[in-house]
Structures are given as structure tokens and as C-alpha cells.
Amino acid sequence: MADKTATTYELKFEWLFQDGDTRVFTMKNPKSTITSEEIQAIETMIIDSPQEQTLLIGDKAGALFRRINTVVRETKSVTTLDLSHPDT
């Protein structure tokens, strides 16, 4: 058996809440063409949701969403080595 390499992609959003709390949300295998305008649209949609139906709240004090603090795209490659020995 030969060595195998698998590559995965993640988009990590750091949400910032009004009480200063932050949370990281990880999206696995996002589309590769996501733009900053699309990320801005997500932020606007969350901010513009009615307070009683807000899409995100902080878990410490129930604070409202303030903004997307950072977005990072990560590429991970994992190689599985074939350590078997042929029979002699």
C-alpha cells in the first residue's frame, strides 16, 4: 500500500459579542470562491435580525452579536504513511 495524503479546508469565523466575548465557528470544506463581500453580507444579516429573533447570542451573558472579528481559511494536509514491510 502506498502513502496517502488527504487535504481538507476550513473557514474559521471569530464572532465578537457586545460584552467582549468571542466564539469561533468552523465551516468545513467551504466553497473556494467565497468573497469578503459575502462575508460582509453574513455579518449584516446577523446584525439586522430583530433583537428578539437574533441569529447569534453570546453564551456568557446572552450578549448580542457585534461583528465578525476575523475570518481565516485553513488548509490541512494529513499524510498516512505505509509502514508495512514486504514479505521476504
VMD Tcl script that builds the backbone (N, CA, C; Angstrom):
set m [mol new atoms 264]
animate dup $m
set s [atomselect $m all]
$s set {name element resname resid chain x y z} {
  {N N MET 1 A 0.852 -1.171 0.000}
  {CA C MET 1 A 0.000 0.000 0.000}
  {C C MET 1 A 0.902 1.241 0.000}
  {N N ALA 2 A 0.518 2.244 -0.708}
  {CA C ALA 2 A 1.303 3.479 -0.813}
  {C C ALA 2 A 0.861 4.487 0.245}
  {N N ASP 3 A 1.715 5.478 0.493}
  {CA C ASP 3 A 1.340 6.570 1.382}
  {C C ASP 3 A 0.124 7.285 0.804}
  {N N LYS 4 A -0.744 7.801 1.701}
  {CA C LYS 4 A -1.948 8.516 1.263}
  {C C LYS 4 A -1.970 9.900 1.890}
  {N N THR 5 A -2.340 10.885 1.090}
  {CA C THR 5 A -2.462 12.251 1.584}
  {C C THR 5 A -3.889 12.728 1.358}
  {N N ALA 6 A -4.484 13.284 2.407}
  {CA C ALA 6 A -5.833 13.845 2.322}
  {C C ALA 6 A -5.756 15.327 2.684}
  {N N THR 7 A -6.417 16.160 1.897}
  {CA C THR 7 A -6.428 17.602 2.142}
  {C C THR 7 A -7.850 18.054 2.450}
  {N N THR 8 A -7.996 18.840 3.520}
  {CA C THR 8 A -9.293 19.409 3.875}
  {C C THR 8 A -9.139 20.923 4.017}
  {N N TYR 9 A -10.259 21.616 3.907}
  {CA C TYR 9 A -10.282 23.072 4.008}
  {C C TYR 9 A -11.288 23.478 5.072}
  {N N GLU 10 A -10.962 24.525 5.819}
  {CA C GLU 10 A -11.869 25.063 6.830}
  {C C GLU 10 A -11.851 26.590 6.764}
  {N N LEU 11 A -12.998 27.167 7.067}
  {CA C LEU 11 A -13.120 28.610 7.195}
  {C C LEU 11 A -13.507 28.862 8.641}
  {N N LYS 12 A -12.669 29.602 9.381}
  {CA C LYS 12 A -12.920 29.843 10.798}
  {C C LYS 12 A -13.339 31.295 11.000}
  {N N PHE 13 A -14.554 31.462 11.520}
  {CA C PHE 13 A -15.110 32.776 11.828}
  {C C PHE 13 A -14.957 33.017 13.324}
  {N N GLU 14 A -14.426 34.164 13.710}
  {CA C GLU 14 A -14.426 34.549 15.114}
  {C C GLU 14 A -15.512 35.599 15.297}
  {N N TRP 15 A -16.572 35.217 16.018}
  {CA C TRP 15 A -17.677 36.137 16.290}
  {C C TRP 15 A -17.322 36.982 17.514}
  {N N LEU 16 A -17.624 38.274 17.492}
  {CA C LEU 16 A -17.424 39.158 18.642}
  {C C LEU 16 A -18.799 39.612 19.127}
  {N N PHE 17 A -19.022 39.534 20.444}
  {CA C PHE 17 A -20.294 39.924 21.029}
  {C C PHE 17 A -20.142 41.221 21.809}
  {N N GLN 18 A -21.268 41.868 22.118}
  {CA C GLN 18 A -21.242 43.188 22.745}
  {C C GLN 18 A -20.597 43.198 24.127}
  {N N ASP 19 A -20.547 42.056 24.792}
  {CA C ASP 19 A -19.908 42.006 26.115}
  {C C ASP 19 A -18.407 41.698 26.035}
  {N N GLY 20 A -17.863 41.654 24.802}
  {CA C GLY 20 A -16.447 41.392 24.602}
  {C C GLY 20 A -16.113 39.919 24.444}
  {N N ASP 21 A -17.091 39.048 24.638}
  {CA C ASP 21 A -16.887 37.611 24.479}
  {C C ASP 21 A -16.688 37.282 23.001}
  {N N THR 22 A -15.926 36.244 22.721}
  {CA C THR 22 A -15.726 35.790 21.350}
  {C C THR 22 A -15.994 34.297 21.266}
  {N N ARG 23 A -16.375 33.849 20.094}
  {CA C ARG 23 A -16.577 32.429 19.815}
  {C C ARG 23 A -16.079 32.157 18.407}
  {N N VAL 24 A -15.551 30.952 18.198}
  {CA C VAL 24 A -15.071 30.564 16.874}
  {C C VAL 24 A -16.026 29.542 16.290}
  {N N PHE 25 A -16.448 29.796 15.064}
  {CA C PHE 25 A -17.305 28.883 14.313}
  {C C PHE 25 A -16.486 28.364 13.137}
  {N N THR 26 A -16.450 27.047 12.956}
  {CA C THR 26 A -15.672 26.442 11.883}
  {C C THR 26 A -16.592 25.864 10.823}
  {N N MET 27 A -16.387 26.282 9.587}
  {CA C MET 27 A -17.131 25.762 8.446}
  {C C MET 27 A -16.188 24.836 7.685}
  {N N LYS 28 A -16.577 23.566 7.574}
  {CA C LYS 28 A -15.722 22.596 6.886}
  {C C LYS 28 A -16.004 22.603 5.387}
  {N N ASN 29 A -14.944 22.521 4.627}
  {CA C ASN 29 A -14.988 22.446 3.163}
  {C C ASN 29 A -15.888 23.518 2.530}
  {N N PRO 30 A -15.612 24.803 2.820}
  {CA C PRO 30 A -16.404 25.874 2.201}
  {C C PRO 30 A -16.063 25.988 0.720}
  {N N LYS 31 A -16.924 26.669 -0.007}
  {CA C LYS 31 A -16.594 26.890 -1.415}
  {C C LYS 31 A -15.312 27.718 -1.493}
  {N N SER 32 A -14.525 27.478 -2.505}
  {CA C SER 32 A -13.209 28.115 -2.597}
  {C C SER 32 A -13.275 29.555 -3.088}
  {N N THR 33 A -14.420 29.964 -3.583}
  {CA C THR 33 A -14.532 31.303 -4.167}
  {C C THR 33 A -15.247 32.296 -3.264}
  {N N ILE 34 A -15.369 31.994 -1.971}
  {CA C ILE 34 A -16.066 32.924 -1.071}
  {C C ILE 34 A -15.334 34.268 -1.054}
  {N N THR 35 A -16.096 35.350 -1.063}
  {CA C THR 35 A -15.516 36.696 -1.145}
  {C C THR 35 A -15.736 37.461 0.160}
  {N N SER 36 A -14.991 38.532 0.330}
  {CA C SER 36 A -15.181 39.379 1.510}
  {C C SER 36 A -16.559 40.035 1.491}
  {N N GLU 37 A -17.113 40.273 0.308}
  {CA C GLU 37 A -18.459 40.840 0.205}
  {C C GLU 37 A -19.495 39.859 0.739}
  {N N GLU 38 A -19.311 38.571 0.486}
  {CA C GLU 38 A -20.234 37.563 1.010}
  {C C GLU 38 A -20.128 37.458 2.529}
  {N N ILE 39 A -18.930 37.569 3.046}
  {CA C ILE 39 A -18.747 37.545 4.495}
  {C C ILE 39 A -19.386 38.777 5.117}
  {N N GLN 40 A -19.225 39.933 4.481}
  {CA C GLN 40 A -19.869 41.161 4.963}
  {C C GLN 40 A -21.382 41.016 4.948}
  {N N ALA 41 A -21.927 40.347 3.938}
  {CA C ALA 41 A -23.377 40.133 3.855}
  {C C ALA 41 A -23.866 39.255 5.012}
  {N N ILE 42 A -23.073 38.252 5.410}
  {CA C ILE 42 A -23.427 37.408 6.563}
  {C C ILE 42 A -23.474 38.261 7.823}
  {N N GLU 43 A -22.446 39.099 8.007}
  {CA C GLU 43 A -22.392 39.967 9.180}
  {C C GLU 43 A -23.604 40.901 9.221}
  {N N THR 44 A -23.932 41.508 8.101}
  {CA C THR 44 A -25.069 42.429 8.023}
  {C C THR 44 A -26.380 41.700 8.326}
  {N N MET 45 A -26.545 40.496 7.794}
  {CA C MET 45 A -27.766 39.723 8.036}
  {C C MET 45 A -27.935 39.438 9.535}
  {N N ILE 46 A -26.843 39.073 10.207}
  {CA C ILE 46 A -26.923 38.779 11.640}
  {C C ILE 46 A -27.245 40.043 12.435}
  {N N ILE 47 A -26.576 41.143 12.112}
  {CA C ILE 47 A -26.796 42.407 12.828}
  {C C ILE 47 A -28.215 42.916 12.611}
  {N N ASP 48 A -28.735 42.782 11.389}
  {CA C ASP 48 A -30.058 43.310 11.058}
  {C C ASP 48 A -31.215 42.430 11.510}
  {N N SER 49 A -30.941 41.243 12.041}
  {CA C SER 49 A -32.044 40.392 12.506}
  {C C SER 49 A -32.687 41.046 13.727}
  {N N PRO 50 A -34.029 40.931 13.872}
  {CA C PRO 50 A -34.699 41.540 15.026}
  {C C PRO 50 A -34.122 41.016 16.340}
  {N N GLN 51 A -34.000 41.898 17.338}
  {CA C GLN 51 A -33.355 41.530 18.597}
  {C C GLN 51 A -33.991 40.300 19.228}
  {N N GLU 52 A -35.311 40.182 19.157}
  {CA C GLU 52 A -35.974 39.036 19.782}
  {C C GLU 52 A -35.790 37.748 18.969}
  {N N GLN 53 A -35.294 37.878 17.734}
  {CA C GLN 53 A -35.054 36.715 16.887}
  {C C GLN 53 A -33.599 36.678 16.413}
  {N N THR 54 A -32.702 37.252 17.191}
  {CA C THR 54 A -31.308 37.348 16.780}
  {C C THR 54 A -30.729 35.971 16.450}
  {N N LEU 55 A -29.889 35.928 15.461}
  {CA C LEU 55 A -29.324 34.667 14.998}
  {C C LEU 55 A -28.205 34.164 15.892}
  {N N LEU 56 A -27.479 35.076 16.548}
  {CA C LEU 56 A -26.370 34.690 17.423}
  {C C LEU 56 A -26.423 35.487 18.711}
  {N N ILE 57 A -26.243 34.804 19.838}
  {CA C ILE 57 A -26.096 35.484 21.124}
  {C C ILE 57 A -24.906 34.871 21.849}
  {N N GLY 58 A -24.262 35.677 22.666}
  {CA C GLY 58 A -23.126 35.188 23.446}
  {C C GLY 58 A -23.589 34.213 24.514}
  {N N ASP 59 A -22.718 33.309 24.920}
  {CA C ASP 59 A -23.125 32.304 25.897}
  {C C ASP 59 A -22.827 32.703 27.340}
  {N N LYS 60 A -22.021 33.736 27.555}
  {CA C LYS 60 A -21.707 34.139 28.931}
  {C C LYS 60 A -22.848 34.953 29.535}
  {N N ALA 61 A -23.246 36.025 28.867}
  {CA C ALA 61 A -24.277 36.911 29.420}
  {C C ALA 61 A -25.425 37.123 28.439}
  {N N GLY 62 A -25.499 36.305 27.392}
  {CA C GLY 62 A -26.573 36.462 26.409}
  {C C GLY 62 A -26.431 37.726 25.584}
  {N N ALA 63 A -25.208 38.208 25.428}
  {CA C ALA 63 A -24.961 39.453 24.701}
  {C C ALA 63 A -25.259 39.287 23.218}
  {N N LEU 64 A -25.641 40.383 22.593}
  {CA C LEU 64 A -25.929 40.388 21.168}
  {C C LEU 64 A -24.645 40.367 20.349}
  {N N PHE 65 A -24.771 39.866 19.143}
  {CA C PHE 65 A -23.676 39.829 18.185}
  {C C PHE 65 A -23.265 41.249 17.832}
  {N N ARG 66 A -21.958 41.481 17.743}
  {CA C ARG 66 A -21.449 42.809 17.392}
  {C C ARG 66 A -20.861 42.836 15.986}
  {N N ARG 67 A -19.959 41.872 15.696}
  {CA C ARG 67 A -19.353 41.829 14.366}
  {C C ARG 67 A -18.571 40.530 14.188}
  {N N ILE 68 A -18.181 40.265 12.943}
  {CA C ILE 68 A -17.248 39.192 12.662}
  {C C ILE 68 A -15.864 39.787 12.868}
  {N N ASN 69 A -15.137 39.259 13.823}
  {CA C ASN 69 A -13.834 39.804 14.181}
  {C C ASN 69 A -12.765 39.405 13.164}
  {N N THR 70 A -12.680 38.115 12.878}
  {CA C THR 70 A -11.710 37.618 11.899}
  {C C THR 70 A -12.297 36.434 11.143}
  {N N VAL 71 A -11.769 36.209 9.959}
  {CA C VAL 71 A -12.092 35.019 9.169}
  {C C VAL 71 A -10.773 34.491 8.625}
  {N N VAL 72 A -10.517 33.212 8.875}
  {CA C VAL 72 A -9.268 32.590 8.440}
  {C C VAL 72 A -9.596 31.338 7.644}
  {N N ARG 73 A -8.952 31.198 6.481}
  {CA C ARG 73 A -9.100 29.977 5.684}
  {C C ARG 73 A -7.892 29.098 5.974}
  {N N GLU 74 A -8.155 27.858 6.407}
  {CA C GLU 74 A -7.080 26.919 6.721}
  {C C GLU 74 A -7.114 25.742 5.761}
  {N N THR 75 A -5.938 25.335 5.352}
  {CA C THR 75 A -5.774 24.127 4.544}
  {C C THR 75 A -5.002 23.131 5.382}
  {N N LYS 76 A -5.545 21.931 5.524}
  {CA C LYS 76 A -4.876 20.900 6.307}
  {C C LYS 76 A -4.599 19.699 5.417}
  {N N SER 77 A -3.366 19.238 5.444}
  {CA C SER 77 A -2.986 18.027 4.716}
  {C C SER 77 A -2.494 16.998 5.721}
  {N N VAL 78 A -3.058 15.800 5.630}
  {CA C VAL 78 A -2.666 14.709 6.515}
  {C C VAL 78 A -2.145 13.573 5.642}
  {N N THR 79 A -0.941 13.128 5.957}
  {CA C THR 79 A -0.338 12.028 5.216}
  {C C THR 79 A -0.303 10.794 6.108}
  {N N THR 80 A -0.853 9.708 5.586}
  {CA C THR 80 A -0.804 8.418 6.266}
  {C C THR 80 A 0.306 7.609 5.615}
  {N N LEU 81 A 1.303 7.303 6.405}
  {CA C LEU 81 A 2.464 6.596 5.875}
  {C C LEU 81 A 2.221 5.087 5.858}
  {N N ASP 82 A 2.680 4.457 4.808}
  {CA C ASP 82 A 2.616 2.999 4.695}
  {C C ASP 82 A 3.898 2.432 5.310}
  {N N LEU 83 A 3.767 1.838 6.488}
  {CA C LEU 83 A 4.927 1.319 7.194}
  {C C LEU 83 A 5.020 -0.204 7.098}
  {N N SER 84 A 4.214 -0.779 6.230}
  {CA C SER 84 A 4.248 -2.240 6.089}
  {C C SER 84 A 5.536 -2.673 5.387}
  {N N HIS 85 A 5.971 -3.860 5.676}
  {CA C HIS 85 A 7.194 -4.423 5.085}
  {C C HIS 85 A 6.805 -5.561 4.159}
  {N N PRO 86 A 7.372 -5.607 2.996}
  {CA C PRO 86 A 7.043 -6.714 2.083}
  {C C PRO 86 A 7.572 -8.038 2.647}
  {N N ASP 87 A 6.826 -9.111 2.352}
  {CA C ASP 87 A 7.263 -10.448 2.783}
  {C C ASP 87 A 8.522 -10.831 2.025}
  {N N THR 88 A 9.453 -11.407 2.712}
  {CA C THR 88 A 10.699 -11.850 2.043}
  {C C THR 88 A 10.885 -13.333 2.173}
}
mol reanalyze $m
mol bondsrecalc $m
mol representation Tube
mol addrep $m
